[in-house]
Amino acid sequence: MGGEFEGVVRPRRTPRTRGGQALVEFAVVLPLFLLGLIGALDAGLWAVQTSAEVSAVEQAAMVASSAGSSPTSETAPDARAVLASVSGRLRSALFGTTIKSWCATNASGDCAPDATQRCPTTPAQVQDVDGPRVVVVCVSEADPPACATPPAGQLAPFPAGCEDSPMITVRVVGFVASFVPPGFGPGARGFELPANISATTHTLRFAP
Amino acid sequence: MRRRGRRGDDAQAVLETALVIPILLFLVCNFIAVMVQVTVQEQLNSATALAAQSRFQAPENALDPAGTRCCGVPGTSLSTAGLPTGCRYAAESFYGTMTTYTGLLHWQRATLCTSGGDSGNAANPPAQPVAYAGSPTNAQVSCDIGSVKSGGAVIPGYVDRALNPPAGLDVVTCTASASLDFANTPLAWGVFWTPTLHAQAEALPPPFRQ
């Protein structure tokens, strides 16, 4: 009898097959749901962290531009001193991330003068040196060209901009921690979020 | 009454999934877009504030010599010859800070250096600032800097009458506007709005300048 109706009447679905279908549906939907949930959480976290970085570099730039060794100083302070002034603000937002000051060392192992610091410009450069989940605070200084005697027909100061005060750039760069633990993200080192925020200003001179 | 077969159940499940997944992705895309907007607005505020404060890091009456240019993007750098040095400092700070997300922004170009605006009150009508002669008009930031003495006369800065009313205080103001365009990002799939971001910052002269 059973063979007679095979292929004509489908067997009724049992609770067991219904349970199997629900399991498959759940298995399909769960990764999508988690992807959406973690994506939304990470987007929110990224916004909070970036906001903290933006305000920190702004504050750091103001500190660096006005914290020379004397009122007429034209040399930016050491990155470590700048980091100390903003580390509290950064640490409260960048949990799970190591925050360091960038120090390009000279031949004797000391931090090179700020004018010769070569700040990393991409998060990958920081990751190569310090590993994942590390951001560095780097202070660099761009000095104006030295003034020279103007050629005939040109007015001093020469060249243009030689009397400018140096420009200070504070950069926070690296990969910050996210909700996805290391090893579970798409990258080899986890799913860190890139950070690359900078602020630039001239050093403060007590000019009239 | 007809009983629904397994094929019908499967089709319903596929249809439900096909409806839910785009909606879910749409929501996630728009959530991320809002976060990006908040972040870019923060950076715009920061760059504008640093620009306004930078004006005071230059000597008050210094003018840029001939041939001075700033904000060196090849082909689009701005000529600041004859303009107050403080205005170039402001622009350099703005351009130097606003370095990220530039691919998403369409700037509303403006006059770089202006002077003489007034917020106004009952006794004084509001006044728009006037462009400095020779100021570039295609800058991403516009600063009303004032306070430069020209031939013995002081060109006023922006008079903000909300500060120290009714006389007001001369302040430096910088403004910047840009629209945020997601068209060239993966978010364009589900984000159909293009918000305009606007930032304005005021800076008071430090005590030794007042």
Interface residues (C-beta under 8 A of the other chain):
Chain A: R10 R13 Q21 E25 V28 V29 L32 F33 G36 G39 A40 A43 G44 W46 A47 T50 S51 V54 S55 V57 E58 A61 M62 S65 Q154 L155 P157 F158 A160 G161 E163 D164 S165 M167 T169 N196 I197 S198 A199 T200 T201 H202 T203 L204 R205 F206 A207 P208
Chain B: G5 R6 D9 A13 T17 I21 L24 L25 L27 V28 F31 I32 M35 V36 V38 T39 E42 Q43 S46 A47 A49 L50 Q53 S54 F56 Q57 A58 P59 E60 N61 A62 D64 P65 A66 G67 T68 R69 T85 Y89 E92 S93 Y95 G96 T97 T99 T100 F208
